[in-house]
Amino acid sequence: MRAPTHGVQAGMLCLMNLSQKIQAAHAELEALCASLIAIPSENPPGDTTALADFVEQFLLAIPGMQVERVIGRAPAVNLVARLLGAQPGPRLLFNGHLDTFPAGDLQAWRDSPFSARVESGRMYGRGACDMKAGLAAAMLAAKLLADEQHALRGELVLTFVSDEETGGTWGTQYVLAHVPHARGEAMLSADAGSPRVVRFGEKGQLWIELTARGVSNHGAHVHLGDNAIVHLMAALQSLQTMTALTCPIPDDVMAAMREAQPVSEALSGQGEFATLTHCTVNVGTISGGIAVNIIPDRAQARVDIRFPPGWTLDDMRHEISARLSAHNNVTWLELSSHEPNVTSPNETIVQTVLRHARSGTSQTVVANMRPGFSDSRFYRAAGIASLVYGPAPNNMGGADEFVLIEDLHAVFRVHVLAAADYLGHPGPFI
């Protein structure tokens, strides 16, 4: 979607004003992020009421903003807010999650997990990078965009949800199922990532449980028993061969990943490209046996299988069944799954975010897949072009989690400019 025709001089004035507002808002942005961190929203237990109250009051104070609560299962509170542009146009969604990981062992933290201490360009606290910083960036971006309402086409919708850390059933999934205007042409999430990598897709996921059966007896009489753990180990070895499969990844996705590899691996670790382009098999839990001198008659393992776009869940189920067919003592059960989900790197929203991310730095910014999954998978399943662009994850889920202040500024800037551009702001932007 392109902007309406305006005089170049007026367009330059609009952009100058918007850029000035972004710079002037940095102190407010940092204070807002600190306020969000100071309000616990750990999941479990998943009670986001206090944080939702704060966010709701902030949004209600924005002129022209409509806000509603959407609750599938209390106390997990979801918020949906709308800002209408002056003319018809596309609907852009900002998605973020209110809940965080638990703070864990408080003694492991230098200060309170909710202190929002700032030191050496870092802001510390539970949820600092995942994703109180992203929420702050989206909230304040909406406030600045409200000032530009007269120059926007379409609408901006904010979906701030709960339950992301525990699956999204009562968060994004519930909101998408019950709120029609929570769907649109594109979605941008400020979940943890990197200001140098725009994440446009995620691998498929299949979690399974294997159960092996045997015959119990004394460990000294192995000829009278049948060891279930041995059967389970053999089955797990067979599943590991799935990592050698070659996936028919779409050309545009593979090209973007190859281009992104030098930058993305420098940030996320060497080997990320291989992880993104191949099936991975992780044995997450294993159990069996009751004593060292007893032959186990039962053993179980839970396995996390991830696979690139180009394959489907049915493809993976077939590969699993084929490999386990020779193991008569082993059965398997599907626990959780979702298909690979990708927004083409050539989509307007991806290119718009890339353009503005690149314009604000001398460093290389790339587009790539995301190793883990996020709520963006639910939007892509609904046919909505979606991407994640957020701050780097530093000690995410651990003690002394922090966000870099410069990342907070960068994510905020890109949210404002990319959203304004996508919604027809006159610009020019480059």
N, C-alpha and C positions, 0 to 999 in steps of 0.2 A: 504494500500500500504506500503510495507516495503522497506527499504533502500538497495542499492546494497552492495555486499560484499567488504569490505575494510580491511586493516590491523588494528588490535586493536590499535596499537600505533598511527597510523595516525588518527584514529577516535577520540582518546582521545585528540590529539593535536587540531583537528578541534573544538571539543566541548570546550576545554579550551579557545581557541581564541574567540569563539562566546560568551562564558560567560563573558570574560574580556571586550568584546566590549559592552555588555549590561550594565555592571557596569559603564564603561567609558562614556556611552552616556546619563547618567541621567541629567547632566547639559544641554545638548543640547535638551533633551526631554522637560524639564521644560521651556526652552526659546521658544521652538517651540509652546508649548501649550499656553504660554502667548501671542505670536504673533497671534495665531488664535483667541483668545478671544478679542484681540484689534481690530479686524476687524468685525464690525457689520454685522450680516446676519439674522436679525429678519424676522419672517414669521408669520403674514403679516408684511411688503408687499411682502416678498419672493424674494427679489433681492439678489442673491448670487454671483454676478459678481466679486466684489472685492475680496471676499474670494477665489473664484475659481481661480482667477488670481494668488494669492499667492501660493495656493496649487499646481497649475499647474507648476509654476516656480520651486518649490521645487522638484517635481517629475521629471521634465525634466533634472534636474541637476544630477539625479541618473544614473550612467552608465548602459546601457542596457534597460532602462525603456522606453516603448512606451506609449504616452499619447494622448488621443483624447477628444474633447468636444462633448457632445451629448445633444442637446437642443430641448426639445419638445415644450416648451412655454417659451420664454424669459420674464423676465430676470432670470428665474430659470435655472441655469447652472449645468449640470452634467459632471463629469469627469470619464473616464474609462482608466486605465493604466494597462500595461502588462509587466511582467518580466518572461522571458523564462528560464527554467532550462537547464542544459547541456544535459539531456537525456529525452526521452519521459516519461510521467507519468500523474498523476491526475492534475486537475485544482482546485486550492483552491482560494476562493474569500474572500477578506476583503471588507465588506460593511460598509458605514458610511454616516451620513447625515450632510450636510453643514449648513442647516437652523436651527434656534433656535426659542424659544418662544420670543415674544416681551419683551423688557426690563421693560415695565410697568411704574409705577410711579417712576420717577428718584429721587424724594425726599425721597423715602423709602430706597434707597441704601446709605450705608455709604460713598462709593466713586462712581466714574463713573462705570456703568455696564461693561465698556470695559477697566478698569484699569489693570486687571490681578494682583491685589495686592496679595502679599504672606505674610501670617502671621500665626504663630503657626502651621506650617505644612499644611496650606490650601492655595489654589489659588482661588481667588474670581473673579466672572464676569459672565455675561449672557452667558450661554452655557458651563460654566466650566465643569460641569459633564454631560451635555446633549447637544452636545456630542463633544466639542472641545478637551477634554482630550482623548477621544477614537480616534478621528481623528489623533491627534498627535502620539498616540501609534502606530496606523496602518501605518502612514506615515514613522515614523522613523524605525519601524520594517521592512518595505520594503527596506529602505536604507541599513540596516544591512544585510538583506537577499541577496541584490544585490552583496555584497562582498563575499557571499557564493554561488554565481550562479553556479560555477563549480561543486559544490557538491549536487545540487538540481536536482530532476526529476520532469517533468511536468512544471507547470507554476503558478505564483501568479498573480491574477487579482484584481485590486482595483476598486471598484465602489463607488465613492463619489457623493452623489446625493443631490438634492434639493427637496422641497415639502413634506418631510417626516412629518412635523408638521401639514400639512393640507391634508393628505390622501395618498400621494405617487403617484398620477396619472401621474404627469409630472416628477417624480423622478425614483424610483426603478421600478415601473410598466412600464414606458416608456423605460427605459434602457433594461430591460429584453425582451421587445417586439422587440427591434430594433438592439440590439448588440448581435450577436451569442456567442461571447467569454465572455459575461457577465454571462453566465451560466457555471456551472461546477459540480464537484462531491460533493463539500462541501463549506459552507459559514460560516465565523466567523465575528460577529459584535461586536464592542466595545461600543455599546449603554449602557446607564445607567443600572446598576444592582448591582452587588457586586462581588469583587474578591473571595468571599467564596461560590458563587452559580453560577454554569453553567446552564443557562436557555435553555432547549431543546424543548420547545413547548409553545403554547398559546391557551387559550380558544377560542371557537367560539364567534362571536359577532352578535347580531341582534338588530338594532335600529328601533323602530316602533313609529308611531304617531297614537294616538286614538282620534277620534272625536265623541262627544256625542251631540245628538240633543234633544231639548225639546220645550216647548211652553212658550213664554214670557207673563208675566202679572205683575200686581202690587204685591209687596211682602206681602201686607196685604190680598191678595185674592189668597192664594195658591191653593184653590180648582179649580181655573180657569186656572192655569198654570201647567207646567211640568218641573221640574228643571233639566237642562242638567248636572249640576255639580254633583248632587246626582247620576245620572246614571253613570257618569264618575268614581266617587269614588267607586261605586260597582264593576265596571269593573276592576279597578285597584286592588281591593282586591282579585278578582278572579285570576288575573295574579300572585299575590304574592304567591299563592299556588304552583306555579312551583318550588319554592325553596325547597320543600319537596320531589321532584322527586329523585329517585335513578338512577345514571348513570352507565352503564356498561363500566367503564374505563378499557382500556387494562391493563393486569397484569403487564407488565414491567414498564409501566408509573406509576401505583399505587404503586408498590414496591419502585420506586425511590422517589416518593413524600413522602411516609411514612418514608423512611430513611432520607430524607432531612428535615423533619418537625422541629426537635429541633433546627437545625442551621438556617434554613430559617425563622422561625417565630421569632427567637431572633433578626433577622435583619429587617424583614418586618412587624412585629406585630403579636400578638397572634390572631389566627383566620384565618390566611392565608391558612392553610391546608383546612379548611371547605370551604373557598371561592373558592379554586382551584378545589375542588372535587364535588361541587354542582352548580346547576343553580343559578344565582343571578339575581335579578330584581331591578333596580334602576329607580325610577321616577325622571327624571332629570328636566323637566319643566312642568308647569301646568298653564292654563289660562282659564278664563271664566267670564262672567258677566260684566255689565256696571255700576251697582250701587247697594248699599246695599239693597235698597228697591225695586229692580226689579228682577223678576224670570229670570234667564239666560236661553236663548234658545239654547246656543251653548257653549261647553267647549272642550278644547283640552289638551292633555298631551303627552309628549315624554318620551319613556321608553328605557332604556339600558339593554338588556338581554345578559348575558354571560353564556356559557355552556361548560362543559368539553369534551374532546375527548371520543368517544363512542357514542355520539349523532351526528346528522347531522342537517343542517338547516331545512330540510324537517320535521324532528322530532319536532323541535321547532315550526315550522309553524303550524303543526297539533295540538300541545299542546295549542298554543295560540287560534287557531280557536275553539277548543273544549271548552275552558273556556269562550270565548266571545260569543258563540252561544246563551247563555241564555240572553244576553244583547242586545235586539233588537234595542235599540236606539243608539248603539255604533258601529262604524265601525273602521277598522284599516288599516294602510298603512305602508308598509315596506320602510324604508328610506335608510338603509345601512346594509350590512351583509358580513360575511365571515365564512367559516367552521373552526372548530377546526383544529389546525395544529401541528403536533408532529414529531420530529425526534427521533427515538428509542434511549433510553439512552445507548444502546449497540453499536450504530454506532461508527465507527473508529474515526471520528472527535470529538465526545463527549468524548470518553475514552482518546483520545490523549490530549485534553485540560484539562480534569480532572487530568490526570497524572502529567502534568507540573504545574498546579495550586497547587496541593498538595505537589509537591516536593519543592516549594519555601516558605513554611510556616509550622509552628507547629500547626496551627489551622486546624480544620476540614473543608474540602471543599466538597460540595455536588452538585448533579445535580437535578434540579427541573423544574417545569413548571413556566411560567411567568404570573402574574395576568393580566397585560395590554398587548396590542399588539404592534408590531413593524414591520419594513419592512421585517423581517425574514419570515413573513407569506406568502409573495409573492414568496420567494425562495422555501419554502416547497410546495406551490401549484404547482410549476414548477418541483417538484420531486428532489429538491436539499437538501441534509442533512444540517441543519442550526442550529446555536446556537448563543446566546448572552452572552458575557462575558465582562463586563465593570465595571467602578467605581461606587461606591455607589451614589445614587441621594440625594444630600444635598441642600435643598431649591430649588429644581428643579422647574423652572417656577415662582419662587418668588424672592423677593429682597434678595440680598447678597447670591446668588447661589454660591456654592463652590465645589471644588474637593479636596479630601485629596491627598497630594503629594505621600504618600505611596501607595494609590490605583493606581495612575497614573503609578508609577514604576512597580507595580505588573501586571497590564494589559499589559504594554509594554513587560515585560519579557515573559509572557505567549504567547503573539502573536508571538514573535520571535521564541521561542523554539517549540511551538506547530506547527507552520507553517513549520519550518525547519524539524521537525520530520515527519510530514505528507508528505512533499515533498521529503523524502528520504535522508535527511542529514545523514551521517554515524554515528553520535553519538559517544559513547553511551550517553543516556539522563538521565538515572536514576542511 
